[in-house]
Amino acid sequence: MRTFVLAGGCFWCLDAVYRTLEGVTDVVSGYTGGNVPNPSYEQVCTGTTDHAEAVAVTFDETVIPSSVILDVFFSLHDPRQLNRQGNDVGTQYRSAMFYADEEQKAEFEAARDRASEYWDGGIVTTITRLGEFYRAEEYHQDFFAKNPGQGYCLAVALPKVNKIRKSYAQYVKVA
């Protein structure tokens, strides 16, 4: 099993998408990259903690290649938007990849290079060493499944889930 920590806007969207993929065994929404120990959602939303909303995606590489996990990341958000995704604005919504070791760093750089081939304009995704990862409050875990009728889920998360289901159909879990 391997785990990647990725940030690409609101963690609800990343969580929802990765949970649909075969071989993904766990997704944890949380905060990382900042300077406040064990921050709350409210603190992170102020933009003063330097934390990003992120997900820790654990997957079985014999079922889904790490390159697919990373290509999905670059497909489900716009890595050219600095400190935002759509109407979600602030450093907590930045595009970032947090590596645990040099092997992950190299994989992340290769994925960013692949993504630059199909994204016009400069990719602003940062690749930095993973520090402490703090699990977000329980109500953020699997938010999409728990709140399918919520406005944000319908307007923002669902289209991303559907896009990945279509583009990566061979990796989507069969219900």
C-alpha positions as CSV (number, residue, x, y, z in Angstrom):
1,M,0.0,0.0,0.0
2,R,1.1,3.5,-0.8
3,T,-0.2,6.9,0.3
4,F,-0.1,10.2,-1.5
5,V,-1.1,13.5,0.1
6,L,-2.6,15.9,-2.5
7,A,-4.3,19.2,-2.4
8,G,-6.4,20.6,-5.2
9,G,-9.1,22.9,-3.9
10,C,-11.8,21.7,-1.5
11,F,-11.0,18.3,-0.1
12,W,-14.6,17.2,-0.5
13,C,-14.1,16.9,-4.3
14,L,-10.8,15.0,-4.1
15,D,-12.3,12.7,-1.4
16,A,-15.4,12.0,-3.5
17,V,-13.4,11.2,-6.7
18,Y,-10.8,9.0,-5.1
19,R,-13.4,6.9,-3.3
20,T,-14.8,5.9,-6.6
21,L,-11.6,4.2,-7.8
22,E,-10.8,0.5,-7.6
23,G,-7.7,-0.1,-5.5
24,V,-8.1,3.0,-3.3
25,T,-8.4,1.6,0.2
26,D,-8.7,4.8,2.2
27,V,-9.1,8.5,1.7
28,V,-8.6,10.9,4.7
29,S,-9.5,14.6,4.4
30,G,-7.1,16.8,6.4
31,Y,-4.8,19.7,6.6
32,T,-1.1,20.0,5.9
33,G,1.6,22.4,4.8
34,G,1.0,25.0,7.5
35,N,2.3,26.2,10.8
36,V,-0.5,25.7,13.3
37,P,-0.6,22.4,15.1
38,N,-3.9,20.4,14.8
39,P,-5.9,23.3,13.2
40,S,-9.6,23.4,13.1
41,Y,-11.6,23.9,9.8
42,E,-12.5,27.3,11.0
43,Q,-8.9,28.2,11.6
44,V,-7.8,26.9,8.2
45,C,-10.6,28.9,6.5
46,T,-9.1,32.1,7.8
47,G,-6.1,31.6,5.6
48,T,-3.7,32.4,8.4
49,T,-2.5,28.9,9.2
50,D,-0.8,28.3,5.8
51,H,-2.5,24.8,5.7
52,A,-4.0,23.4,2.6
53,E,-7.1,21.3,2.5
54,A,-5.7,18.0,1.4
55,V,-6.5,14.3,1.1
56,A,-4.3,11.3,2.1
57,V,-5.1,8.7,-0.6
58,T,-4.0,5.1,0.2
59,F,-4.1,2.7,-2.6
60,D,-2.9,-0.7,-3.8
61,E,-0.5,-0.2,-6.6
62,T,-1.1,-3.8,-7.9
63,V,-4.7,-2.6,-8.6
64,I,-4.3,1.0,-9.7
65,P,-0.9,2.4,-10.8
66,S,0.5,5.4,-8.9
67,S,0.6,7.3,-12.3
68,V,-3.2,6.9,-12.6
69,I,-3.7,8.3,-9.0
70,L,-1.6,11.3,-10.0
71,D,-3.1,11.8,-13.5
72,V,-6.5,11.8,-11.9
73,F,-5.3,14.5,-9.5
74,F,-4.3,16.7,-12.5
75,S,-7.6,15.9,-14.3
76,L,-10.0,16.8,-11.5
77,H,-8.8,20.3,-10.7
78,D,-7.2,23.2,-12.6
79,P,-3.5,23.3,-11.6
80,R,-3.1,26.7,-13.2
81,Q,-5.2,28.5,-10.6
82,L,-3.1,30.1,-7.9
83,N,-4.6,29.7,-4.4
84,R,-8.1,28.9,-5.6
85,Q,-10.3,26.5,-7.4
86,G,-13.3,28.2,-9.0
87,N,-15.2,30.2,-6.4
88,D,-13.1,28.6,-3.5
89,V,-10.4,31.3,-2.9
90,G,-7.5,31.2,-0.5
91,T,-4.2,29.5,0.1
92,Q,-6.1,26.6,1.7
93,Y,-7.4,25.8,-1.8
94,R,-4.0,25.8,-3.5
95,S,-2.8,23.1,-5.8
96,A,-0.1,21.1,-4.0
97,M,1.6,17.8,-3.7
98,F,3.3,16.7,-0.5
99,Y,6.0,14.1,-0.9
100,A,7.1,11.6,1.9
101,D,10.4,10.7,0.2
102,E,12.5,11.3,-2.9
103,E,10.8,8.6,-4.9
104,Q,7.4,10.3,-4.4
105,K,9.0,13.7,-5.2
106,A,10.2,12.3,-8.6
107,E,6.8,10.7,-9.3
108,F,5.0,14.0,-8.5
109,E,7.4,16.0,-10.8
110,A,6.9,13.5,-13.6
111,A,3.1,13.7,-13.2
112,R,3.3,17.5,-13.2
113,D,5.4,17.3,-16.4
114,R,2.8,15.0,-18.0
115,A,0.0,17.4,-17.0
116,S,1.8,20.4,-18.6
117,E,1.3,18.6,-22.0
118,Y,-2.5,19.1,-21.8
119,W,-2.9,22.2,-19.6
120,D,-2.3,25.5,-21.5
121,G,-0.6,28.0,-19.3
122,G,1.7,27.5,-16.4
123,I,1.0,24.9,-13.8
124,V,1.3,26.4,-10.3
125,T,1.1,23.2,-8.3
126,T,3.7,23.2,-5.6
127,I,5.7,20.0,-4.7
128,T,6.9,20.2,-1.1
129,R,8.0,17.8,1.6
130,L,5.2,16.4,3.7
131,G,5.1,17.7,7.2
132,E,2.5,16.8,9.8
133,F,-0.9,15.8,8.3
134,Y,-3.8,16.6,10.6
135,R,-7.1,14.6,10.1
136,A,-10.0,17.0,9.5
137,E,-13.1,16.9,11.6
138,E,-15.3,13.8,11.2
139,Y,-18.0,15.6,9.3
140,H,-15.5,16.2,6.4
141,Q,-14.7,12.5,6.0
142,D,-16.6,11.0,3.0
143,F,-18.7,14.3,2.9
144,F,-20.0,13.7,-0.6
145,A,-21.6,10.3,0.3
146,K,-23.0,11.6,3.5
147,N,-24.5,14.8,1.8
148,P,-25.5,13.9,-1.7
149,G,-28.1,16.6,-2.0
150,Q,-26.0,19.4,-0.6
151,G,-25.6,22.3,-3.1
152,Y,-21.8,22.2,-3.3
153,C,-21.8,18.5,-3.8
154,L,-24.3,18.7,-6.6
155,A,-22.8,21.8,-8.3
156,V,-19.1,21.2,-7.9
157,A,-18.2,17.7,-6.6
158,L,-20.7,15.6,-8.7
159,P,-19.4,16.9,-12.1
160,K,-15.9,16.1,-11.1
161,V,-16.8,12.6,-10.0
162,N,-18.7,12.1,-13.3
163,K,-15.8,13.4,-15.3
164,I,-13.3,11.0,-13.7
165,R,-15.8,8.1,-13.9
166,K,-15.9,8.6,-17.7
167,S,-12.2,9.3,-18.3
168,Y,-10.9,6.5,-16.0
169,A,-13.8,4.0,-16.4
170,Q,-11.5,1.0,-16.3
171,Y,-10.5,2.0,-12.7
172,V,-14.0,2.8,-11.3
173,K,-15.4,0.6,-8.6
174,V,-18.3,-1.6,-9.7
175,A,-21.2,-1.1,-7.4
